Amino acid sequence: MRRATIRTQLDDAAVLAASLEPDNTPEIETSVEDGQIVTHIERETTGGLQSTVDDYVVNLSVAVQAVQIANDYNDTNHE
């Protein structure tokens, strides 16, 4: 088995981790520890691991952008 652990320090870590959860496959486990998103990925092949990590990073990037847009919207409409 091939394994990777990705730790990401971001504001809104719990919200971001929750938004990633629906895309997780059985090989992916995401949690929040000490304000960090911690994701463990396990795959049988190196290529499969690389592919899954790439997908996860894209999903995380989209989630970060969506949360930022929502926060900006809330900031401008509640001042």
C-alpha positions in Angstrom: 0.0 0.0 0.0 1.1 3.6 -0.7 0.2 6.3 1.8 0.2 10.0 2.0 -0.8 12.4 4.8 -1.6 16.0 3.9 -1.8 18.6 6.7 -3.2 22.0 5.8 -3.4 25.0 8.1 -6.3 27.2 7.0 -8.9 29.5 8.5 -12.3 27.8 8.6 -10.7 24.3 8.8 -13.8 22.6 10.1 -16.0 24.1 7.4 -13.5 23.1 4.7 -13.1 19.6 6.0 -16.8 19.1 6.1 -17.1 20.4 2.5 -14.5 17.8 1.4 -16.1 14.9 3.1 -18.7 14.1 0.4 -15.9 13.6 -2.2 -13.9 11.3 0.0 -13.6 7.7 -1.2 -13.1 4.8 1.2 -9.3 5.4 0.8 -9.5 9.0 2.1 -10.0 10.0 5.7 -10.2 13.7 6.6 -10.3 15.2 10.1 -9.5 18.5 11.8 -6.7 18.4 14.4 -5.5 21.5 16.2 -7.0 23.8 13.6 -5.5 21.8 10.7 -7.2 19.7 8.1 -5.5 16.4 8.2 -6.1 14.0 5.3 -4.8 10.4 5.1 -4.9 8.8 1.7 -4.1 5.1 1.1 -4.0 3.5 -2.3 -2.6 0.2 -3.7 -0.4 1.8 -6.4 1.8 4.9 -6.7 -0.2 6.1 -9.7 -3.4 5.7 -7.8 -2.1 7.6 -4.9 -0.8 10.4 -7.1 -4.2 10.6 -8.8 -6.1 10.7 -5.6 -3.8 13.3 -4.1 -4.2 15.5 -7.2 -8.0 15.2 -7.0 -7.9 16.0 -3.3 -5.8 19.2 -3.9 -8.1 20.4 -6.6 -11.2 19.8 -4.4 -9.5 21.6 -1.5 -8.6 24.5 -3.7 -12.2 24.8 -4.9 -13.5 24.6 -1.3 -11.1 27.3 -0.2 -12.3 29.6 -3.0 -16.0 28.9 -2.3 -15.5 29.7 1.5 -13.6 32.8 0.6 -16.3 34.0 -1.7 -19.0 33.3 0.9 -17.0 35.1 3.6 -16.4 38.1 1.3 -20.1 38.2 0.5 -21.0 38.1 4.2 -18.5 40.8 5.0 -19.8 43.2 2.4 -23.5 42.6 3.1 -23.3 42.9 6.9 -21.3 46.0 7.3 
